[in-house]
Structures are given as C-alpha cells and as structure tokens.
Amino acid sequence: MINLRHISLGLLLGAFMLFNQNVSAQGDLDFDQVLKAGAEDANTFLGEYISPFAKGFGYGMASGWYNTAKTHKSLGFDLTVTANLAKTPQKDLLFNFIGSDQTGSQYNNLRLVGGGSANLPTIFGGETSEQLETSYTESFGGRDYTVEQTFDAPPGIDVEEFGGYVPVPMVQLGLGLVKNTDLKIRYIPTQKSEEDGYEVGLIGFGIMHDFKQWIPGLKQIPIDMSVFVGYTKLSTDFDLSGSDITDDGTASYDVNALTYQVLVSKKLSVLTFYAGLGFNSVSSNLEMLGTYEIETDDPLFPLVLEDPVHQNFDSSGARATLGMRLKLAILTIHGDYTIQEYNTVSLGVGLSIR
C-alpha cells in the first residue's frame, strides 16, 4: 500500500538525505484508498493535503541568500550553511472538505461518512476523527464494476511536532567577481538511495551587484546597497514500486524558487545590520506516474489508473527581511526574519574572506 504521509514526508526528508521509512502514525492514510475515488478526486484531495508543504518548502528555498549588502572584492568568497524555517500560517493547517453529496463540491466520488462538509487537516494539521467513503463505478466490456471503501481521514503531522515550520537547509558559496559583483552558487549533486528509494538534486545561482557605485549622489552615503536576483531548483524522485498496487510507480517533486530583492546594510564594528525588500515567485510540481491497479467488487477486473496525479502549486508575493550578522575574523554567524506569505526565519554560520 502507498502511505500518503510516507510520500509527503519521504519527498521532504529525502530532499535532505534524511528519509526514514519508519515515519508513521496510527491512522495514516494508504493512498490507494483515495485512488479508489478515481484519479480526478485523488488529485484534488492530495493537492489540498500537501499544499502547505509545497508552499513552505518553496518559500524556504527563496530565503537565506545573503547576510550583508556589501559585495566581496575580486576573488573574495564566503561559504555559508543556512537553515531556513518557513512558518505554516494557521489558515493552512486545515482545508474545507465538501463531499460529493454537497452542492459546490470539487469531488465526484469522495464524501464524508454521514455526508456534509468538515475542516480536515493538511499535512501539518494534526489529528482528526472524520471518516471518508468512496463510491466509484468503471464500465468495461458492457459491464459496470464498482469500487467502494470507508476509511479514516488522514491525519497531519502535529503542528507542535515541528512548530509548524518547514525546514529547508542550504549550503552556499559566494564568489567576488568584478565591478562589485558576487556570484552565489547552491549545488547538491544528485544523491541516490536504493534502500529508501529516492534521489534528489539541487542547483541554484544568484547575482548580487552594488548599484550605489553608479549613482553619484549615493556614493558618499555610509551604507552598502545592492540588488540581488536568485534562482533555486530542487528535483526529487521517490520509488513507489514496492507497493502492492503498482510495479512501476514513482512520485516526483520539483520546486523552482525565484527571488528579486534590493538590499541595504550597515556595519558597526563586528556587527552588520541588513535588510532586503523584494518579490518571490515559487512554483512546485508533484506527480505520481506509472500504472496502478485498484481492486473492485470483481477481483478479475481491477480499476487501472495511468499516471493518476499531476499537481501544480504556484505562489508569489512581496517579501521584507531584517537581519543581523556577527563577524569574528573570518567566522560569520547570522540570523534574519522575512515577512512573506510563509514568514521565514533564517539562521546560518559561515566563513567569509575579503
């Protein structure tokens, strides 16, 4: 069986090379139960359930690029490790489920036991006592085959367990080029785990440029000013072929995060205070590919679904960052807070030369 929390946690933790197949809890949902409502309903339900993770991960990837607006001298560099923690807002801990028996429902074959609507947990929403039922009919060879199932609605991870934060760690190299311009690089070579069934890779590039040098009236102001553009892409694949409903199933999760910002900073002795104002554009894509066979009331004629899940998650908006860096010789320690749709805390340590 395909466990829904294992998919979402596997994609999350697999991205950090920390996936643990034993992450589970009583009441976890096996995704083949939702597939019994058909591919369309499964898409809708999974999209609602996993959306906070997709958004939080994207906003975390758009963060942690800088800890000063001052660029390096030519061939100066920094190497920084950052933990970005994107906070899931209260409104995204639950989603309003309107069953197929209700007007305005997004579902064709999936409803609450007893009918009606309810607020169900997302991946970060905690426990629930609600139950769901499916009733789906497929026609084949002039005969109708029915799929019916009653099951517990999936719980989320208790929000207190992670504090509602989506953690996104990052390792980054910054290199001074010419004309007060820095190139920033994020890169994780593709990592594979045959045992846990995932592979993941990450790459990102950023450019920070001191624009104050080109504006005569700003040259004498004793603060640093730069513009910054950064792009990060994460690709994750998760093997589902060990399930009893598919021999070739895979899940893939790709994230693209683009950010544009104007930065300012001021150094006072060993402390640097910095701020950024800009815009994020984040897009995520989740797919379940392969052939899935779901039992019907006639075991000789299973329901066959091809590539049943395709979900896109897009979000964008303004962002504002305030932070502080401590530099002791070449060692840097920094922390900042970003106000955006998913407010984000970034904490990091690194080495900086020139």
N, C-alpha and C positions, 0 to 999 in steps of 0.2 A: 504494500500500500504506500501511497505517496502522502507524507505528512506535510500539511501546509506550513506549520511553524518551522519544520525542518528545512523546507525550501527557502523561506524568507531568512531564517537565521543562518542557513548554510550559505546563501548568497552574501549576507552581511559579514559573517565571520570568515568565510572563505576569502573574502576580499582582503582580510588581514592575515591570511595564512594561519588562522586560529580555529578553523571549523572543528566542531566536536559533534559527532553524530549522536551523542547521548543526550543532547539538549532536548528535553521533552517535558511534558506535564500531563497529569491525568486530565482527560477531556480534550486533548489535542485533536484537531480535525484531520482525517485522512482525505486528501484532496479528491480521490476517486469518488467520494460521496457527493461532492459538489459537481463533479463531471457527470453524475447521473442526472443532473438537471439540464444537460446539453452544454455545448461549447459556449453559446452566447451568454447564458446565465453564469457559467463558470468564469468567463471573462469579467463580467460586471462585478461579481462578488469579490474576486481576487483583487480587482482594481481598487475597490473600496477598502479592503482589508489591509493592503500593503502600501497604500498611498503615503502615509506619514513617514515610513521608512525611506521611500523613494525620494520624497522632498527633502527630508532631513539630511540624507546622505549627499544629495546634490549641493545643498547649501554649505555643508561641511567642506566639500571639495573646493568650493569657490573661496574658502577662507584660508587664513594662515600664510599668505604670500609674503608678507613684509613685516618688519618691526622698526622701520625708520623710513623717512622720505629721502635720506641722503644716499646718493649712489656711491659705489666704490670708485677708487682710482683705477686706471687701466691695470688689468691682471690681479686686482684685489678680488677677494672671494669670501663667501660665507657658506657654511654647511650647517643646516638647521633641522632639528627634529621637532615637529609640532603635533599636538593633539588638538583637534577641532571638535567641539562638542555642540551640536545643533539641538536646541531645545524644542521638543514637540509641544505646540500650544494645546491648551485644554480642549479647544473645539475639534481637534483632530484625534482625540483619544477614542471617540465613538463615531459611528455613522448611522444615519437613519435608514433602517431596512424597511421597505414597504413590500409586502409579499405579493405574489402573482394574483392573489384573490382580491386585491385592492386597486381602486382607481389611481392612476398615476404611477403604477409600479414599473420598474425597469426590468422586471423578471417575467419570464413566460411560464416557468415550471417550478419555481422555488418559492416557498412561503413558510411562515411561522406555523408551528403546530397550534391549532386553535384559531389561526387567522390573524389579521390585523397588521400592525407595524410595531417596531421597537427600535431602541437605540442599541446597536450591537458594538462590541469592542473591535477596534482596529488592532494591528499588531502590537501597539503599546497601550491597549485599553483595559487590561486586567481580565477578571473572570466574568462569566455570565451564566445564568441558569436557563436561558432560552433554548428551545429546540426548533430545528428546521425539518421540513419534509419536501421531498421531490416527487414529482409525478410526470414522467416523460414518455411519450409514445413515438416509436420509429416504425415506419412502414417499409416492408421488404417482401418482394415476391407475392404481392397481393395480400399480405397478412400484417397485422399490427402487433408489435412487440412492446411491452410496457416495462419501464424501469421505475421502481418505487423504493423510497428509502426514508427513514426517520433517523435523525442523528442530533447530537448536541451541537449547538452553535459554537464556533471556535473561540477559545479564549485568546486574549493577547498576553504579552509579557506584562507582568505587573509593573505599572509606571514607576513604583518606588524602587524596583529592582535596578533600573538604570537611571533613575531620576528623570525619566522622560527624555534623556539625551541620546542622540545618535552619534556614536564616536567615530571619528574619521582621522586616523593617524597619517602623518605625511613626513617624508624625508625630502629635502630640497637643497639644491646647490645654486648659489648666486655667483655670477662672474662679471667683473667690471670690464667693459669693452672700451669704446672711445666716446668722446663728447658727453661724458657724464651719463652713460647708458649702461644699465645692468641687464644681463640675460639670466633668467631664472629657469631652472630645469627640475622637473619632478619625473622620476622614472623608476619603475619596478619591472624588471624583466619578467616575462611570462613564467609564472610558477605553476607547477602541476602536482597534484596529489592523487596517485592511483588509489590509495587506500580510502580516502574520503571523497573521491570522485569530483574534484573541482579543478579548474585552472583559472588564473587571474593575472591580469597585467594592467599596468597604469603608465601613462605618459602625460606630461604637461609642460607647457612653455609659457614664460611671461617676459614682458619687457617693461622696465622702469626707466624713465627718462626725466632728467632735471630740466624743466621748461623755464625756470627762473633765469637761466643764463641768457636766454634770447630776448628778454624783456628788460630794457634798460632801467625802467622805474622800479623794478623789483630786486635788482642786483644787490642793493645795499640793505635790504631787509634781513635781519639776522635770524632767519628761519629757513629751513630747507623745504623745497616744493618740487613735486614730481607728478607725472602722470603714469598710470600703470594699466596694462592690459594683460590678462592671464587666462589660459585655457587648459583644462584638465580633462582627460578621457580615461575612464575605467571600463574594462571588459572582463566579465566573469561568466564562466560556463559551469554548469552543475549537472552531473550524470544522474539520470533517474532510471537507468535501465535495470537496476536491481529490484524494481517494483514488480508485483505480480500482475500488473495491468499493462506493462509496456516492456518490450525488449530493446527498444532503440530510443527511448525518451531522453530529452535533455531540456534543461532550463538555462536560459541565458539572460544576463542583466548587464546592460550598458548604460553608462552615465556620461553626459557631456556638460561641463560647467564652464561658463564664460563670464568674466567679470571685467568691468571698466571702472577705474577709480582715479580721483585726484587726491594726492597725499600731501600732508604737511607734517613737519616735526621740528622739535627744538631740543637741543642737547644742553643739559645743565650738569656740568661735572660728569659723574659716571651714569647719570640718568638721562634717558631720552624719552620725551613725551611725543606721541604721534597720533594722527587722526587721518581718517580716509572717508571720502564721500563718493558714492558711485552707484552702479547698477549691476545686477546679476541676471543672467539668463541660464536656466538649468533645464535639461531635458533628459529623461530616462526612458528606457525601453526594456520591457520584460516579456519574454516569450517562452512558451512550452512547446517544443517541437517533437515530432515523432508520431507513432501510431499507438493509440490507447484503446483497449478492449474492455468494455464495461458489461458485466453480467446483466441479463434481462430475465423476464419470467420464463424464458425458454433458453436453457444453457447452451443449446446448439446454435443459437443466433445472438451473439453478443452485439452490443452497441459499439460501433467502431468510429472513433474520432481521430481525425488527422490534424496535427498542429493546432490544438484547441485553444491556446491562449496567446493573444497579442495585445499588450497593454502599453500605452504611452503616457508618461507623466511629464507635463510641462509646467514650469513656474518661472516667474520673473518678477523683479521689483527693485526698488531703491534700497540702498544699504548705507549705514553710517557706523564708523568704527572709532573707538577711543582706546588707546593702549599706552603701556609704559615698558621701557626696556632698561635693564641694568647691564652695564658692560664693565667687566673687570679684566684688564689686559685684553686678551683675545676671546674670553668667555662671555657669552651673552645669555641672559635669561629674560624672557618677555611674557607678557600677558595682555590680552585685549578683549573687548566685548563689542560685538557687532549687533546693531539693531536692524532686523530684517524680518521677513515673514516667519522664519525659524531663527530666533535670536541665538547667536553663537558665541561661545567662549573659546578662545584660543590660548594655549599655554605652550611655551617652547623653550628649548635650550639649544645653543649652537656655538660655533667658532666663527669669528669674523676677523679678517686681516685686510689692512689698507682701506 
